[in-house]
Structures are given as structure tokens and as C-alpha cells.
């Protein structure tokens, strides 16, 4: 995480380097966030339309690099946050996942 000098608060930078073994035509992005061990946020998005500047479907088999920032407000409560995220493809098969654990 880095200070967001433009908007205040902080930004979380995320980066994914992977190699798709098969074509990714469509899918779903899932995210779960916990605050001090308690459920805080859970959602899912259509992978190919959630953020078209970052995700550009379809993907052919081979290496893939994706990166972006997530704005975190300055007023976020202090404590421990954990985040799980995963992607399922058009066949409902999990093709990627990630985990973050940080303390404010």
C-alpha cells in the first residue's frame, strides 16, 4: 500500500502474473474481505465487464500480466484486514486466486 497523494488515504496496488493453460472467454471474480476476523464485504462480478480498463477478455492461452490500484479511504478503521479473491472461468473452474493480510 502507498499514500494516495492525489485523493488522500492510501492505495492498494495489485498485480497478477500468470499463464493461462486454456482460453479464458468469460468468468466471475469473487472477493471476500474480513475486518478483525469478522465478515466485512463479499461480492462477485462478471470478470470481463467489472473493470474493462484492467481486464480485457478474451484471453488466449499463455502469459498474462494484469495490474491496477484500489482506493482505500482515509477514514478506514484501524485493525487487521484479510482479503481472499479468486476467478472462475466459463466452465466454473477456479483458474486463479490471491490472498492479502494487512494491518492499519
N, CA, C and O of each residue as an XYZ file, in Angstrom:
416
protein
N       0.821     -1.169      0.000
C       0.000      0.000      0.000
C       0.872      1.241      0.000
O       1.963      1.265      0.570
N       0.361      2.267     -0.653
C       1.091      3.529     -0.732
C       0.126      4.682     -0.463
O      -1.081      4.552     -0.669
N       0.666      5.807     -0.004
C      -0.144      7.004      0.216
C      -0.732      7.459     -1.118
O      -0.052      7.454     -2.144
N      -2.003      7.853     -1.086
C      -2.647      8.426     -2.258
C      -2.529      9.940     -2.136
O      -3.370     10.583     -1.507
N      -1.489     10.508     -2.734
C      -1.211     11.937     -2.595
C      -2.222     12.803     -3.339
O      -2.310     14.002     -3.075
N      -2.980     12.227     -4.256
C      -3.968     12.992     -5.018
C      -5.302     13.063     -4.274
O      -5.874     14.145     -4.137
N      -5.801     11.921     -3.794
C      -7.133     11.850     -3.201
C      -7.129     11.664     -1.689
O      -8.198     11.638     -1.078
N      -5.972     11.536     -1.075
C      -5.903     11.244      0.355
C      -6.088      9.756      0.602
O      -6.458      9.015     -0.309
N      -5.836      9.319      1.816
C      -5.946      7.900      2.140
C      -4.781      7.132      1.546
O      -3.685      7.669      1.385
N      -5.022      5.893      1.227
C      -3.991      5.047      0.645
C      -4.543      4.306     -0.563
O      -5.753      4.239     -0.779
N      -3.622      3.754     -1.342
C      -3.989      2.922     -2.487
C      -3.361      1.550     -2.279
O      -2.243      1.429     -1.780
N      -4.084      0.548     -2.662
C      -3.553     -0.806     -2.668
C      -3.251     -1.161     -4.116
O      -4.141     -1.157     -4.966
N      -2.009     -1.463     -4.382
C      -1.591     -1.834     -5.732
C      -1.629     -3.351     -5.833
O      -1.083     -4.045     -4.975
N      -2.265     -3.867     -6.871
C      -2.300     -5.309     -7.078
C      -1.752     -5.643     -8.458
O      -1.903     -4.888     -9.419
N      -1.113     -6.798     -8.517
C      -0.514     -7.239     -9.772
C      -0.670     -8.753     -9.869
O      -0.500     -9.476     -8.887
N      -0.993     -9.209    -11.057
C      -1.138    -10.632    -11.316
C      -0.267    -10.997    -12.506
O      -0.387    -10.408    -13.581
N       0.596    -11.956    -12.309
C       1.352    -12.566    -13.402
C       0.986    -14.040    -13.400
O       1.185    -14.731    -12.401
N       0.464    -14.513    -14.492
C       0.046    -15.907    -14.566
C       0.171    -16.395    -15.997
O       0.462    -15.624    -16.911
N      -0.047    -17.654    -16.171
C      -0.093    -18.242    -17.501
C      -1.369    -19.066    -17.593
O      -1.541    -20.046    -16.869
N      -2.255    -18.660    -18.487
C      -3.485    -19.432    -18.691
C      -3.136    -20.673    -19.503
O      -2.466    -20.593    -20.533
N      -3.606    -21.822    -19.019
C      -3.395    -23.076    -19.744
C      -4.404    -23.262    -20.859
O      -4.140    -23.962    -21.836
N      -5.567    -22.631    -20.710
C      -6.624    -22.699    -21.714
C      -7.163    -21.293    -21.932
O      -6.834    -20.374    -21.182
N      -7.972    -21.129    -22.937
C      -8.564    -19.818    -23.230
C      -9.538    -19.420    -22.119
O     -10.262    -20.262    -21.588
N      -9.548    -18.146    -21.777
C     -10.490    -17.605    -20.809
C     -11.426    -16.672    -21.569
O     -11.088    -15.526    -21.865
N     -12.602    -17.189    -21.872
C     -13.580    -16.438    -22.658
C     -14.483    -15.577    -21.775
O     -14.914    -14.495    -22.171
N     -14.759    -16.079    -20.575
C     -15.693    -15.433    -19.662
C     -15.411    -15.973    -18.270
O     -14.713    -16.977    -18.128
N     -15.936    -15.330    -17.248
C     -15.726    -15.824    -15.898
C     -16.301    -14.900    -14.857
O     -16.960    -13.909    -15.172
N     -16.040    -15.243    -13.602
C     -16.540    -14.476    -12.470
C     -15.395    -14.227    -11.497
O     -14.596    -15.121    -11.220
N     -15.325    -12.996    -10.979
C     -14.341    -12.603     -9.982
C     -15.062    -12.556     -8.634
O     -16.084    -11.882     -8.503
N     -14.540    -13.262     -7.641
C     -15.115    -13.293     -6.297
C     -14.143    -12.623     -5.319
O     -12.925    -12.737     -5.459
N     -14.707    -11.922     -4.326
C     -13.874    -11.298     -3.299
C     -14.566    -11.399     -1.942
O     -15.782    -11.240     -1.838
N     -13.771    -11.667     -0.903
C     -14.249    -11.689      0.476
C     -13.242    -10.918      1.322
O     -12.039    -11.167      1.244
N     -13.737     -9.978      2.134
C     -12.873     -9.178      3.000
C     -13.353     -9.345      4.440
O     -14.551     -9.305      4.716
N     -12.402     -9.532      5.348
C     -12.698     -9.632      6.777
C     -11.961     -8.522      7.515
O     -10.851     -8.140      7.145
N     -12.604     -8.008      8.574
C     -12.020     -6.993      9.452
C     -11.951     -7.587     10.849
O     -12.982     -7.922     11.433
N     -10.746     -7.720     11.388
C     -10.543     -8.338     12.696
C     -11.268     -9.676     12.812
O     -11.849     -9.993     13.849
N     -11.225    -10.458     11.726
C     -11.803    -11.798     11.715
C     -13.289    -11.867     11.430
O     -13.839    -12.962     11.317
N     -13.955    -10.724     11.311
C     -15.394    -10.684     11.052
C     -15.657    -10.340      9.589
O     -14.941     -9.531      8.998
N     -16.687    -10.957      9.007
C     -17.045    -10.660      7.619
C     -17.326     -9.170      7.461
O     -18.099     -8.592      8.224
N     -16.693     -8.553      6.466
C     -16.886     -7.136      6.200
C     -17.528     -6.918      4.828
O     -18.421     -6.083      4.680
N     -17.073     -7.667      3.834
C     -17.533     -7.440      2.466
C     -17.391     -8.725      1.676
O     -16.396     -9.438      1.806
N     -18.381     -9.017      0.862
C     -18.339    -10.180     -0.017
C     -19.124     -9.839     -1.268
O     -20.226     -9.297     -1.189
N     -18.553    -10.158     -2.428
C     -19.248     -9.843     -3.675
C     -18.657    -10.656     -4.807
O     -17.623    -11.304     -4.648
N     -19.312    -10.620     -5.937
C     -18.782    -11.236     -7.145
C     -19.183    -10.368     -8.337
O     -20.208     -9.687     -8.320
N     -18.338    -10.414     -9.374
C     -18.528     -9.568    -10.545
C     -18.258    -10.381    -11.796
O     -17.467    -11.324    -11.778
N     -18.913    -10.015    -12.873
C     -18.579    -10.590    -14.162
C     -17.149    -10.169    -14.498
O     -16.848     -8.977    -14.558
N     -16.292    -11.121    -14.710
C     -14.873    -10.844    -14.904
C     -14.616     -9.900    -16.074
O     -13.777     -9.005    -15.977
N     -15.317    -10.092    -17.151
C     -14.996     -9.367    -18.381
C     -15.606     -7.971    -18.451
O     -15.255     -7.199    -19.344
N     -16.503     -7.629    -17.539
C     -17.103     -6.291    -17.568
C     -16.866     -5.507    -16.277
O     -17.245     -4.337    -16.208
N     -16.253     -6.108    -15.250
C     -16.068     -5.435    -13.961
C     -15.175     -4.206    -14.081
O     -15.492     -3.158    -13.518
N     -14.086     -4.316    -14.791
C     -13.157     -3.196    -14.982
C     -12.477     -3.388    -16.334
O     -11.412     -3.997    -16.428
N     -13.098     -2.868    -17.360
C     -12.637     -3.122    -18.720
C     -11.295     -2.464    -19.037
O     -10.666     -2.806    -20.038
N     -10.844     -1.516    -18.190
C      -9.512     -0.943    -18.385
C      -8.433     -1.902    -17.903
O      -7.304     -1.865    -18.394
N      -8.772     -2.763    -16.946
C      -7.797     -3.691    -16.369
C      -7.931     -5.085    -16.977
O      -6.930     -5.690    -17.359
N      -9.148     -5.595    -17.069
C      -9.410     -6.938    -17.587
C      -9.922     -6.806    -19.013
O     -10.899     -6.102    -19.270
N      -9.264     -7.480    -19.926
C      -9.653     -7.381    -21.334
C      -9.851     -8.772    -21.914
O      -8.934     -9.354    -22.493
N     -11.062     -9.297    -21.749
C     -11.403    -10.620    -22.261
C     -11.612    -10.546    -23.768
O     -11.928     -9.471    -24.277
N     -11.452    -11.624    -24.487
C     -10.999    -12.941    -24.018
C      -9.474    -13.002    -23.932
O      -8.768    -12.204    -24.549
N      -8.985    -13.966    -23.154
C      -7.557    -14.228    -23.049
C      -7.248    -15.539    -23.745
O      -7.943    -16.538    -23.557
N      -6.215    -15.522    -24.537
C      -5.738    -16.745    -25.165
C      -4.827    -17.478    -24.181
O      -4.323    -16.858    -23.245
N      -4.604    -18.771    -24.366
C      -3.642    -19.464    -23.513
C      -2.274    -18.789    -23.614
O      -1.868    -18.339    -24.685
N      -1.573    -18.727    -22.483
C      -0.251    -18.115    -22.462
C      -0.101    -17.141    -21.325
O      -0.986    -17.040    -20.476
N       1.024    -16.404    -21.287
C       1.305    -15.492    -20.173
C       0.372    -14.279    -20.164
O      -0.026    -13.770    -21.211
N       0.034    -13.829    -18.940
C      -0.868    -12.697    -18.741
C      -0.306    -11.828    -17.615
O       0.169    -12.345    -16.604
N      -0.364    -10.512    -17.794
C       0.038     -9.561    -16.755
C      -1.110     -8.565    -16.577
O      -1.535     -7.919    -17.534
N      -1.608     -8.449    -15.336
C      -2.707     -7.536    -15.015
C      -2.293     -6.751    -13.775
O      -1.766     -7.332    -12.827
N      -2.525     -5.430    -13.768
C      -2.221     -4.628    -12.588
C      -3.189     -3.468    -12.474
O      -3.795     -3.047    -13.459
N      -3.328     -2.954    -11.256
C      -4.208     -1.817    -11.022
C      -4.143     -1.363     -9.581
O      -3.465     -1.979     -8.758
N      -4.852     -0.276     -9.270
C      -4.918      0.295     -7.933
C      -6.340      0.208     -7.406
O      -7.302      0.255     -8.171
N      -6.463      0.080     -6.087
C      -7.748      0.154     -5.412
C      -7.637      1.251     -4.366
O      -6.737      1.211     -3.528
N      -8.535      2.231     -4.399
C      -8.551      3.339     -3.444
C      -9.086      2.849     -2.109
O     -10.132      2.203     -2.047
N      -8.364      3.160     -1.048
C      -8.803      2.844      0.312
C      -8.979      4.177      1.033
O      -8.025      4.947      1.139
N     -10.195      4.464      1.536
C     -10.456      5.771      2.144
C      -9.582      6.046      3.363
O      -9.107      5.122      4.023
N      -9.379      7.330      3.650
C      -8.562      7.747      4.793
C      -9.234      7.401      6.119
O      -8.542      7.266      7.128
N     -10.544      7.253      6.150
C     -11.273      7.029      7.399
C     -11.435      5.546      7.758
O     -12.227      5.222      8.643
N     -10.733      4.671      7.119
C     -10.868      3.240      7.396
C     -10.406      2.938      8.828
O      -9.361      3.432      9.251
N     -11.161      2.143      9.569
C     -10.793      1.844     10.964
C      -9.488      1.059     11.068
O      -9.160      0.249     10.201
N      -8.764      1.314     12.134
C      -7.538      0.569     12.381
C      -7.899     -0.860     12.757
O      -8.906     -1.104     13.421
N      -7.061     -1.802     12.324
C      -7.290     -3.204     12.640
C      -6.676     -4.097     11.577
O      -5.954     -3.631     10.696
N      -6.973     -5.387     11.672
C      -6.439     -6.366     10.720
C      -7.480     -6.668      9.650
O      -8.647     -6.925      9.945
N      -7.035     -6.630      8.420
C      -7.873     -6.920      7.269
C      -7.286     -8.104      6.514
O      -6.076     -8.183      6.306
N      -8.147     -9.014      6.112
C      -7.727    -10.106      5.236
C      -8.652    -10.098      4.026
O      -9.830     -9.755      4.123
N      -8.101    -10.477      2.909
C      -8.864    -10.469      1.663
C      -8.533    -11.734      0.871
O      -7.365    -12.074      0.682
N      -9.571    -12.420      0.414
C      -9.434    -13.554     -0.498
C     -10.114    -13.166     -1.803
O     -11.200    -12.586     -1.802
N      -9.476    -13.485     -2.896
C     -10.083    -13.235     -4.203
C      -9.777    -14.426     -5.096
O      -8.703    -15.020     -5.003
N     -10.721    -14.772     -5.960
C     -10.487    -15.865     -6.893
C     -11.320    -15.658     -8.142
O     -12.315    -14.933     -8.145
N     -10.882    -16.317     -9.201
C     -11.530    -16.216    -10.506
C     -11.931    -17.611    -10.961
O     -11.142    -18.553    -10.883
N     -13.158    -17.730    -11.434
C     -13.594    -18.968    -12.080
C     -13.826    -18.675    -13.550
O     -14.250    -17.579    -13.917
N     -13.546    -19.652    -14.376
C     -13.700    -19.457    -15.827
C     -15.114    -19.806    -16.291
O     -16.009    -20.044    -15.481
N     -15.292    -19.830    -17.595
C     -16.590    -20.100    -18.200
C     -17.112    -21.498    -17.870
O     -18.302    -21.768    -18.033
N     -16.236    -22.384    -17.410
C     -16.639    -23.745    -17.040
C     -16.759    -23.916    -15.530
O     -16.848    -25.042    -15.042
N     -16.762    -22.781    -14.767
C     -16.861    -22.775    -13.310
C     -15.650    -23.421    -12.630
O     -15.746    -23.882    -11.493
N     -14.522    -23.452    -13.323
C     -13.280    -23.985    -12.774
C     -12.455    -22.821    -12.219
O     -12.295    -21.803    -12.893
N     -11.924    -22.963    -10.982
C     -11.077    -21.919    -10.415
C      -9.771    -21.870    -11.195
O      -9.063    -22.872    -11.304
N      -9.456    -20.686    -11.740
C      -8.249    -20.539    -12.557
C      -7.230    -19.585    -11.938
O      -6.135    -19.418    -12.474
N      -7.578    -18.962    -10.821
C      -6.636    -18.077    -10.149
C      -7.172    -17.659     -8.799
O      -8.382    -17.596     -8.586
N      -6.243    -17.370     -7.875
C      -6.665    -16.918     -6.554
C      -5.569    -16.068     -5.935
O      -4.416    -16.113     -6.365
N      -5.935    -15.298     -4.927
C      -4.975    -14.462     -4.220
C      -5.442    -14.214     -2.804
O      -6.616    -14.394     -2.481
N      -4.503    -13.795     -1.957
C      -4.791    -13.550     -0.546
C      -3.957    -12.367     -0.074
O      -2.788    -12.236     -0.438
N      -4.558    -11.515      0.729
C      -3.835    -10.391      1.328
C      -4.157    -10.337      2.815
O      -5.271    -10.651      3.232
N      -3.170     -9.935      3.606
C      -3.330     -9.823      5.052
C      -2.537     -8.583      5.475
O      -1.315     -8.550      5.327
N      -3.224     -7.565      5.999
C      -2.533     -6.343      6.383
C      -3.195     -5.695      7.586
O      -4.368     -5.934      7.874
N      -2.415     -4.864      8.287
C      -2.888     -4.170      9.477
C      -2.730     -2.668      9.249
O      -1.683     -2.199      8.803
N      -3.797     -1.920      9.565
C      -3.738     -0.454      9.517
C      -3.422      0.052     10.891
O      -3.322      1.262     11.096
